[in-house]
C-alpha cells in the first residue's frame, strides 16, 4: 500500500486548523496540527512530515522565526500562510527558505494545489517530456551532463549551473522550437503560476543566456524572445545514445 503523505499545519487559530485539517484529510493526507512554533518543534523531534503549512502572524515566535529555526535542522518543505500581502513580506519568507507563500484569505483548493505542486518538486517527480532523465543532451555543439548538472561549451569549457538555471534549461530542452510563455516557464521550473508583475523568469532567462555565450563572449542566440508571448528555444536537441 502506498504511504500517505503527512502535512503539519501550524496556526494559532483553532478554527482554521480544524477546517484545513478536515479538508486535507479528505484528500488523502495524514494531518497533524500545532498551535505554535514551540509545539511544532516538539513534533518534529519525534517525526518529520512531508510538508509544513506555517502561519506567519502568531503570538510569541512568528512564522518567520519558526521557519528559521526549522531550517537549522531540517529541509522540510514549508508553505507560508499570511495576512501580510506586501511583496517584501513574500520576499522575506522565500529568502528564509520557504517553498511558497499564500496570502489570506485563500481558497482551500488553491492551498491543496500548491501543496501537491511543492511535494512533486521536492519528490523529484519527472516533468513530462520526450527525454529520459539520465545521460547527456547535445545542442548546437553544447553538451549537458544531467547526472552532475554540468554544461560543456562547444570549445570544451565546463559551465556549472545553479539549480534554477538547470531547471530553466531543461524546460527549454524538453520543448525545443516551441514558444513558452512566462507563466508556462514559471510552472515548469517552480510548479506555480506567475504572480502579476513578476519578472523573475526574465531575470533567469538573462542569466541563462549569459551562461550560453560562445567562445567570443557573444550570446549564442539559442533563446529567442517572442514579443508579447514569451521565449523559444531555437536549436535541435539530441539525446546521446538515443
CORPEJO-V126367 format. One record per helix or strand of 2 or more residues. SS is the DSSP state (2 for helix, 1 for strand). FROM is the first residue (numbers start at 1). TO is the last residue. Records with the same first field share a line. If there is no record, write none. Layout:
SS = FROM-TO + FROM-TO
This chain:
1 = 6-10 + 30-34 + 51-55 + 77-82 + 100-103 + 136-139 + 142-145 + 150-152 + 158-160 + 179-180 + 223-226 + 230-233 + 238-239
2 = 14-26 + 37-46 + 63-71 + 87-95 + 108-122 + 163-173 + 182-190 + 200-211
